[in-house]
Amino acid sequence: MYSTVITTGVVITCIKLLLMPAYHSTDFEVHRNWLAITSSLPLEEWYYNNDSIWTLDYPPLFAYFEFLLSKPATMVDPNITRLDNHEYANDNCVTFQRISVVASDLILIIATDYYVSTLTDRVKHRSIALALLIVCNSGLLIVDHIHFQYNGMLFGILIFSLVAMKREWFITAAALFTILLFFKHIFVYFAFAYFIYLLTHYCLYTSHTRHSLVTIATLRFIALSLTVLSISFVSLLPFISQLSQLLSRLFPFRRGLTHAYWAPNAWALYNTADIILSKLFISNSNSSLTRGLVGDGTHTFLPSVTPLATLVCTLVSMLPGMLIGMRVNRVDNPFVRFVTSLTLCGFSSFLFGWHVHEKAILLVIIPFTLIAIEHPSLTPIYTLLSAVGVFSLFPLVIQLREIPIKICLFLLNISFCHIFLPKCVAKANQLSLLELCYLSGLLPLICLDIFGGYLATYQFIPLMMTSLYCAVGNFYVYFKICLFAIQLCTS
């Protein structure tokens, strides 16, 4: 049977192969070094090794994944897995690592195709939109196939979990999500949405009599707990003696509030306010926030932000998402509420989390895509989110020769949204004049991104402007999604 997703996957795979000579960031060396660590050292030394600054700081299942990759890597070129071979990136190494990302993306393609099978006949014709906006997602192409990471594989696991949740295979959904957490811990912010939804819709919701409700809820909760704990135990068991070291690697709070390039969130706005206020009210002010060094920035006028403060802000902003997940009503579509809850939890962590990377915007875009293809009223806000999200990734690709690629991917992303997402006739559900003006404001920022490298002393200005402008758009979208969540709860 003809599959739109698989066909699209074949085409995009060819495009990914064409991107192999493109720029790659320090993350390329990070993953090469992880291949060397897991191949050359005994397991008990993986999270202690610091021969390179790019130490292993992903959970155990991703470490095992790197260990498996190291076997064919050694056969391709033994120098790839040498610990002392820092910054090694000859043609064999680049080809192998690029192909490993392309191959791992098969999980995303298969998962998306599987998700299409769950669509109702009313929206099944929109599978082309799902294929183009997930399998061909411009943000994933920039982050994974130019910048260099393995997010496509991870989002594939997430989508498999969401399919299980949609089919009400709750134990399977919990198991897959737990596996995902032990691949990359950034997905922990989704755990709040998962926990609340599984608790209310699986453990507590039952058609049985009230007399048996407590028994059924208890048994189901035990089943869920055993599933999560058993996967956690198997993943952590080899590292149980070095658990504190593992945790210190996964959650390195010493890295500072913001990354070298500020993610477009609340702390980008906070940092800018601190810089402006210190310039106005403190003589000879010279802020360290614009040095572009990880963990180096300190506030000079506003109070410093602690990890605990970011956690409180994140949890408070998650409340709309968690509340919508609690609502139990099997008459309407509970899965839409769950994915909306997931999106808001991901958005909250992006907007208020500690040391957030700009790449984390994909935690919002990918799940929100699943809702947008079914709800025409969300097309404008999804278009805005997707455009701002992809644009905010531009600073990850710093070479001039990749500028045409970045711009083409950005324009393709907007075109896919405009052409393939469902339309709503109502004028209120189209991009407003204000939203169109905001999107137009990205054009001068593209010019600033192109020529910003020639500003010498003020090279940080293009990065700061991109962060600030995109942060405003992200907050606008967040509140719009909150309004949509309220409508779901009250309808």
Protein Blocks (a to p, Z undefined) as FASTA:
>chain_A
ZZfklmmmmmmmmmmmmmmmmccdfklmmmmmmmmmmmmpcfklmmmpckbfbdcfbdfk
lmmmmmmmmmmmmmmommlmgmklghiacfklmmmmmmmmmmmmmmmmmmmmmmmmmpcf
klmmmmmmmmmmmmmomklmmmmmmnopaklmmmmmmmmmmmmmmnopaklmmmmmmmmm
mmomklmmmmmmmmmmmmmmmmmgccbdfklmmmmmmmmmmmmmmmmmmmmmmmmmmmmm
mmmmmmmmmmcfknojbdfbdcddfklmmmmmmmmmmmmmmghiacfklnopghkaccfk
bccddfklmmmmmmmmmmmmmmmmmpgcfkbcfklmmmmmmmmmmmmmmmmmghiafklm
mmmmmmmmmmmmmmmklmmmmmmmmmmmmmmmmmmpmbfklmmmmmmmmmmmmmmmmmmm
ccdfblklgccfklmmmmmmmmmmmmmmmmmmmnommmmmmmmmmmmmmmmmmmmmmmmm
mmmmmmmmmZZ
